[in-house]
């Protein structure tokens, strides 16, 4: 249907958007704040990608026709409701990303624990922010 209406460029664009959805979903899963978010984002991303693969494979004739709709494209009331719900969950997991991201190459003690700012850059409070991990200071060391 897409190839008939939009041609090769339109079909390639839809395929590229599904690849982009898969890449962004994997990125969201890798940066999820906890293991549940990682597994949920991975499952939703796999659901979209496998469903798109099965639909596209059935349309071009390499897979048997199963009646699986193309996510976000094919018409279907209940399918669209669940697809949009899953996409909203994936976006919410992406918004809960670990913050601030760790700086590459920085030793573990020099990594900031709390920047004192929200992910949007607004100050969290007037309290001073914790800049470095100070857990080593509380460990008593044997004297010489």
Secondary structure as UniProt FT lines:
FT   HELIX           2..30
FT   HELIX           35..60
FT   TURN            71..73
FT   HELIX           77..95
FT   TURN            104..105
FT   HELIX           108..110
FT   TURN            119..120
FT   HELIX           135..138
//
